[in-house]
Structures are given as C-alpha cells and as structure tokens.
Amino acid sequence: MQRAVRATRLLTRDGRIPRPLRGLALFGLLPVPGPLDEAVLLLVAGLLWVFYRDELAAAWAQAA
C-alpha cells in the first residue's frame, strides 16, 4: 500500500501527465471520508494504465 501511495505522489509531480489528471490523483490522496477518494484513485489508475503505461511503470519502479 505504501508503495502505491509513493508511486501516486511521484506521478502527481510528473510533467508528462496532464495537469487535470494529476489534480484528480492529488484529490484521491486526500483523507476524504467515504468511498469517493478510492473511486477517484481507481479512475485515475485506469486512465494511467491505458494511456500512460510507461510513466506508471517508471513511477512504480522508482517507488520501490
């Protein structure tokens, strides 16, 4: 779980990812009660996996 949070933090600072998508990732990291933040993170993860696979893999490796 900690590795996923670190990778998400790295992706929010990555200039190759569009700003609105990085903003959604930051929103997903906020401690919002309820399932809203988890749903946003799942949406962001899906978009990153489909469109930004190389950047996602690099952040995951760097977070290790």
C-alpha positions as CSV (number, residue, x, y, z in Angstrom):
1,M,0.0,0.0,0.0
2,Q,2.8,2.4,0.9
3,R,4.5,1.7,-2.5
4,A,1.3,2.6,-4.3
5,V,1.0,5.9,-2.4
6,R,4.6,6.8,-3.1
7,A,4.1,6.0,-6.8
8,T,1.0,8.1,-6.9
9,R,2.9,11.0,-5.3
10,L,5.6,10.6,-7.9
11,L,3.1,10.7,-10.7
12,T,1.4,13.9,-9.4
13,R,4.8,15.6,-9.9
14,D,5.4,14.2,-13.4
15,G,5.2,16.8,-16.0
16,R,4.4,14.3,-18.7
17,I,1.0,13.6,-17.1
18,P,-1.7,16.3,-17.9
19,R,-2.5,18.6,-15.0
20,P,-6.2,17.7,-14.6
21,L,-5.2,14.0,-14.2
22,R,-2.6,14.9,-11.7
23,G,-5.2,17.0,-9.8
24,L,-7.5,14.0,-9.7
25,A,-4.7,11.9,-8.3
26,L,-4.0,14.5,-5.6
27,F,-7.7,14.6,-4.7
28,G,-7.6,10.8,-4.4
29,L,-4.8,11.0,-1.9
30,L,-6.8,13.3,0.4
31,P,-8.3,11.7,3.6
32,V,-11.9,12.2,2.5
33,P,-14.4,10.0,4.4
34,G,-16.3,7.6,2.3
35,P,-15.5,5.8,-0.9
36,L,-15.2,8.9,-3.0
37,D,-11.4,9.2,-2.9
38,E,-10.9,5.5,-3.6
39,A,-13.2,5.7,-6.6
40,V,-11.2,8.7,-7.9
41,L,-8.0,6.7,-7.5
42,L,-9.4,3.8,-9.3
43,L,-10.4,6.0,-12.2
44,V,-7.0,7.7,-12.3
45,A,-5.3,4.3,-12.2
46,G,-7.3,3.0,-15.1
47,L,-6.6,6.1,-17.2
48,L,-2.9,5.9,-16.3
49,W,-2.8,2.2,-17.2
50,V,-4.4,2.7,-20.5
51,F,-2.8,6.0,-21.7
52,Y,0.4,6.5,-19.6
53,R,1.7,2.9,-19.1
54,D,5.4,3.8,-19.4
55,E,5.1,6.7,-16.9
56,L,3.2,4.5,-14.5
57,A,5.8,1.7,-14.7
58,A,8.6,4.2,-14.1
59,A,6.9,5.6,-11.0
60,W,6.2,2.1,-9.7
61,A,9.8,1.1,-10.1
62,Q,11.1,4.4,-8.5
63,A,8.8,4.0,-5.5
64,A,10.4,0.6,-4.6
